[in-house]
């Protein structure tokens, strides 16, 4: 907590003439809404020792309409490196000593606007016996310092940091390696878990010991947290999930030993790393989905399916082709940590010219 007081005292005043807002300022009532959505932030707001930092944070984010380009320059502390070793095996903030029931693993990269709500949604779960492993993947927007401060608020949080951005697969593998539980729940740093998520998913896996991984339905929310559209539909037929697995990655809960047996996530498939893992898990066991909504998926314009849509679709096709080769005894030549361009990957897996042409037509449609 001492970082909180020191940081609050050193904050420059917001709204100086040298920084111009990029979007219209939000009202005081909007800032009040932010507090209501986060019980932990609301509790800290009542502590006069933390009020300075929280007031500065709220005013800065609201004033610039969610844009980091202006307000992050006002706070040198947010740009200061966090002092701990590269991929340290020791958490920055020690976790609880008791054996938890489930490990929640959340990679984070430059998510200062949304990570507090994501973290709070996990800390507010009805099932309280968990550990929360957060892997900061070389953030540069102030997320690192904010996570270190936030991590001191709850002993269940275990915080790790990559000194450089290594990608989602490497960060997930690191988090899973540190997990102390057989069950590992995935979480993304811009989504919101419903309060019963962990309780329901742990019970679901207990009822279905044959499953190695299971997802749930979800609902979309916009950048401000407003529900958009109906709940998603999920595939529950085991044979369909074996031939073409479809699990919503941020909703999933996995058996740690099965993920390790399958070889973990492969960085070669970053942006479609989940599809590749589902295929490999399906070759050693069964996958499933629970039809109930247990997560709100935030669509804010910076999601992978929008910023890397073509790459994601291409790698999903390559994951299916790699699975086809393995299941026919032809082997899988993809090296887990190698970053291939599209031509290299297609050539490596023997993707025909006709298949490539058909894929490009689908992407252009």
SEDRENTOR-308697 format. One record per residue: residue in one letter; x, y, z of N, C-alpha, C in turn. Coordinates in steps of 0.2 Angstrom, whole numbers, plus 5000, padded with zeros to 4 digits. Example, Ala and Ser with C-alpha at 12.3 -4.5 7.8 and 13.67 -1.06 7.14 Angstrom:
2
A506649725039506249785039506649845039;S506449895035506849955036506450005039;
***
This chain:
365
X500449945000500050005000500450065000;X501150065002501550125003501650154996;X501650104990501650134984501050184982;X500450164985499850204983499950274986;X500250284992500250344995500850384992;X501350354990501950394987501750414980;X501350374977501150384970500650444970;X500250444974499750494975500050564976;X500550564981500850624982501250654977;X501450614972501950634967501550654960;X500850644960500450654954500450724952;X500550744946500450814944499750824943;X499550884943498750904943498550884936;X497950854935497650844928497450904925;X497350904919497050954915497451014914;X498151004914498551064913498551084906;X498751144904498751174897499151134892;X499651104895500051064890499751004887;X499250974890498950914887498250934885;X498050914879497350934877496950864876;X496350864879495950804879495850784872;X495850714870495750694864495050674862;X494650674868493950664867493550704873;X492850714872492550754877492550724884;X492650764889492750744896492050704898;X492150654902491550624905491350664911;X490750654913490450694919490650664926;X490550704931490650674938490250614939;X489650614936489250554937489450494934;X489850504928490150444925490750414929;X491150464932491650434937491350394943;X490750424945490450384951490250314949;X489950314942489750244939490350204939;X490950224938491550184938491650154945;X491550194950491650164957491150114958;X490550124956490050074958490150004955;X490450014949490649944945491149904948;X491549944953492149904956492049914963;X491849864967491749864974492449874977;X493049854975493649864978493849934977;X493749964971493950034971493450074975;X492850054976492350094980492650094987;X492850034989493150024996493750074997;X494150074992494750114993494650184993;X494150204989493950274989493750304996;X493450255000493350285007493950285012;X494550265009495150265013495450335011;X495550385015495850445013496550445011;X496850385013497550385011497650365004;X497150325001497150304994496750354989;X496350394992495950434988496250484983;X496850504985497250544980497450514973;X497650454974497850414968497250394964;X496650374967496050354964495750414960;X495750464964495450524961495850544955;X496450544955496850564949496750514943;X496750454945496650394940495950404936;X495450414940494750424937494750484933;X494950544936494950604932495350604926;X495950574926496350564920495950524914;X495750464916495450424911494850454909;X494350484913493750514911493950574906;X494350614908494550684905494750664898;X495050614896495350594890494950544886;X494350534889493850484885494150414884;X494550394888494850324888495450324884;X495750384881496350384877496950384882;X497450344881498050344885498550394882;X498450424876499050464873499150524877;X498650554880498750614883498950614891;X498550574894498650574902499250534904;X499450484900500050444903500650484903;X500650544899501250584900501350624906;X500750634909500750674915501050634921;X501050574921501250534927501950494925;X502550524927503150484926503150414930;X502850414935502850344939502550294935;X502050304930501750254926502250224921;X502750264920503250244915503850214918;X503850214924504450184928504450114927;X505050074926505050004926504949974933;X504649914933504549884939505149844940;X505349844947506049814948505949744950;X505949694945505949624947506249594941;X506549534942506949494936506449474931;X506749464925506449434919506149374921;X505449364920505149294921505349264927;X505349304933505549284939505049224941;X505349174944504949114947504649134954;X504749194956504449214963503949274961;X503349264964502849314963503149384966;X502949444963503049504966502749514973;X502149494973501749494979501549424981;X501849404987501749334989500949314989;X500849254987500149224987499949194994;X499349164995499149135001499549065001;X499549045008499948985009499448925008;X498848925009498348875008498348845001;X498148785000498048754994497348774991;X497348814985496748834982496448784978;X495848794976495448744972495548754965;X495648814963495748834955496248894955;X496648884949497048944948496848984942;X496749044943496549084937497149124934;X497249114928497849144924497649194919;X497849254920497749314916498349344913;X498449344907499049384904498749454902;X499249504903499049574902499549604898;X499349644893499749684889499449754888;X499649804891499349874889498649874890;X498349864896497649864897497449904903;X497749964904497650004909496950024910;X496550034904495850054905495450004907;X495549934906495049884908495249834913;X495949834915496149774919495849784926;X495749844929495449844936494749814936;X494349824931493749794931493749714930;X494249694926494349624925494549584932;X495049624935495349594941494749594947;X494449644947493849654952493349594951;X493249584945492749524944492949464946;X493549444946493849384949493849384957;X494049444959494149444967493449444970;X492949464966492249464969491849394968;X492249344966491849284964491549254971;X491049214970490649174975491149124978;X491549094974492049044976492649084978;X492849084984493449124986494049084986;X494049024986494648984987495048974980;X495349024978495749024972496349064972;X496849054968497449094967497349124960;X497549194960497449234954498149254951;X498349214946499049224943498949274937;X499349334938499349384933500049394930;X500049384923500749384920500649454916;X501049504918501149564914501649554908;X501349554902501849534897502149604894;X502549634898502949684895502549754894;X502049764898501649824897502049884897;X501849934893502250004893501750064894;X501150054896500650104896500550124904;X500850094908500750104915500350044919;X500249994915499849934918500349904923;X500949904922501449864926501449894933;X501449964934501449994940500749984944;X500249994940499549984942499449914945;X499649864941499649794944499949784950;X500549814951500949804957500649834963;X500349894962499949924967499349884969;X498949864963498349824964498449754967;X499049724966499149664968499249654976;X499449714979499549714986498849714990;X498349724986497649724990497349664992;X497649604989497349544990497849484989;X497949444995498449394995498349344990;X497849334987497649284982498049294975;X498149364974498549384968499249364968;X499449334963500249314962500449354955;X500849404956500949444950501649424947;X501749414941502349404937502449444931;X503049454929503149504923503649484919;X503549494912503949484907504349554906;X504949554905505249614904505149644897;X505049594893504849614886504249584884;X503849604879503249574876503449504873;X503249454876503349384873502749354870;X502149384870501649354867501149314872;X500549304869500049274874500249204875;X500449164871500649094872501149084877;X501749124877502249124881502049144888;X501649194889501349214895500849164898;X500449134894500049084897500449024899;X500849004896501348944898501648964904;X501849024905502249044911501749044917;X501149064916500649064921500448994923;X500348954918500148884920500648844923;X501348864921501848824925501848844932;X501648904934501648934941501048904945;X500548884941499948864945500048804949;X499648814955499748754960499148714960;X498648724955498048684955497948644949;X497648594949497448554943497048584938;X496548624941496048664937496348734936;X496348754929496648824928496048854924;X495848914926495348954923495649014919;X495449014913495749074909495349134910;X495749194909495349254910495749304906;X495349354902495649404898495649474902;X496149514901496149574905495649634903;X495249614898494749664896494049644897;X493949584900493349554900493049554908;X492449534909492149534915491849464917;X492149434922491849364924491249384928;X490649344927490149344931490249314938;X489949334944490149314950490149244952;X489749204948489749134950490149094945;X490549124941490949094936491349034938;X491749044943492248994945491848944949;X491348964953490948904957490648864952;X490348884947489948844942490448804938;X491048834936491448794932491848744935;X492048754941492348704946491848644947;X491248654948490648604949490548564942;X490548604937490448574930491048524929;X491648544930492248494929492148434934;X491948444940491848384944491348344942;X490848364939490248324936490548284929;X491048314926491248284920491948274920;X492248224924492948214924493248194918;X492848174913493148154906493348214902;X493148274904493348334900494048354902;X494448374897495048404898495048484898;X494548514895494448584894493648594893;X493448644896492748664894492648744894;X492248764890492048834889491348844891;X491148904891490448924892490148974887;X489548984887489249044883489449104886;X489449164882489649224884489149284881;X489149344884488849394881489349454879;X489149484874489649544872489449604876;X489949644878489849714880490249754876;X490049824876490449874872490949894877;X491349944874491949974878491750004885;X491050024885490850054892490550004896;X490449944894490149894898489449874897;X489149904892488449894891488349834887;X487849794889487749724885487549744878;X487749704873487649704866487449634864;X486849634861486649574858486449514862;X486249454860486049404864486649354866;X486449314871487049264873487249224867;X487949204867488249164862487949094862;X487949054856487748984856488348944856;X488348894860488948844861488848774858;X489348744856489248674853489348634859;X488948584860489048534866489148464864;X489048454857489148384855489848364855;X490048304858490748294859491148274852;X490748244847491048224841491148294837;X490748334837490848404833491448444836;X491448434843492048474846492748444845;X492648374843493348344842493548354835;X493048364830493248374823493348444822;X493048494825493148564824492948594831;X493448594835493348624842493148694842;X492648714846492448784846492348804854;X492848824857492748844864492948924864;X492548964868492749034868493349034873;X493949054871494549054875494449084882;X494249144882494249174889493749144894;X493349104892492849074896493049004899;X493648984896493848904897494148894904;X494048834906494348804912494648744910;X495348724911495748674909496048634914;X496148574913496548524917497248534916;X497648564921498348584920498748524917;X498648464920499148414918498948394911;X498348404908498248384901498548434897;X498548504899498848554895499548544894;X499948524900500648504899500748444895;X500348394896500448334891500348344884;X499948394882499848414875500348464873;X500848484877501348524875501248604876;X500648624880500548694881500348724875;X500348794876500148834870500848844866;X500748854859501248864854501248934852;X501848964853501949034850501849044843;X501948994839501948994832501249004830;X500748994834500049004832499749064836;X500149104839499849164842499349204838;X498849214841498149244838497649194837;X497949124836497449074836497749014840;X498049034845498448984850497948944853;X497248964854496748924858496548864853;X496448884847496148834842496748774841;X497348794841497848744840497848704847;X497748734853497748694859497148644859;X496548674857495948634857496048564853;X496348574847496448514843496848464846;X497448484849497948444852497648414859;X497248444863496848414868496348364866;X496048384861495548334858495848274856;X496448264855496748204853496948164859;X496948184865497048144871496548144875;X495948174874495348174878494748214875;X494348234879493648264877493648334879;X493248374875493148444876492448454877;X492248504881491548514882491348594882;X490748604883490448674884489848674888;X489848724893489248734897488848784894;X488148774893487748824889487648894893;X487748894899487548954903488149014902;X487849074902488349134901488649144908;X489349144908489749154914490249214913;X490249244907490749294906490449344901;X490649414902490549464897491149484893;X491149474887491649484882491649554880;X492149594881492149664879492449674872;X492049704868492249724861492349794861;X493049814861493149884861493649914855;X493649874850494049894844494749874844;X495049854850495749834850495749754851;X495249714850495249644851495649614846;X495949554847496349514842495849504836;X495249484837494849464831494749524826;X494849584829494749644824495449674822;X495949674826496649704824497049654820;X496949584821497249534817496849484814;X496249504812495749464809495949414804;X496349434799496549394794497049344796;X497549364800498049324803497749264808;X497249284811496949244816496549184812;X496249204807495849154802496349114799;X496949134796497449094793497749044798;X497849064804498249024809497748964811;X497048984812496548934813496548884808;X496548904802496648854796497248804797;X497848844798498448804799498448754805;X498048774810497948734816497548664814;X497048674810496648624808497048574803;X497448604799497848564794498448524798;X498748554803499248524807498848464811;X498248474813497848424817497748364812;X497548384806497448334801498048284799;X498648324799499248284798499348234804;X499348264810499448224816499048164816;X498348174814497848114815497948064810;X498248084804498448034799499148004799;X499448024805500147994805500648024801;X500548084799501048124795501548164799;X501348174805501848214809501648284809;X501848324814501748394814502448434814;X502548464809503248494808503348564811;X502748594814502848654817503248664823;X503748704824504048714830503748764834;X503648744840503148784845503348854845;X504048874846504248944847504448984841;X504348954835504548984829503949034827;X504149094825503649134822503749134814;X503249104811503249094804502849144800;X503049164794502549204790502149164787;X501649184783501049144781501349094775;X501749124771502049074766502449024769;X502849034774503248984777502748924780;X502248954784501848904787501448864782;X501148894777500848854772501248804769;X501848824767502348774764502548714769;X502648734775502848684780502248634781;X501648654780501048604782500748584775;X501148594769500848574763500248594761;X500048654762499448684760499448694753;X498948674749498948674742498748744739;X498948764733498748824730498048834730;X497648784728496948784728496648804735;X496848774740496648784747496748864749;X497348884747497548954748497149004745;X496948984738496549034734495849034737;X495548974739494848974742494849014749;X495449004753495449044759495449114758;X495849144753495849214752495149234749;X494749194745494149214743493649224749;X493749174754493249184759493449244764;X494049264764494249324768494049384765;X493949384758493749444754493049454754;X492649394755491949404755491649444760;
***
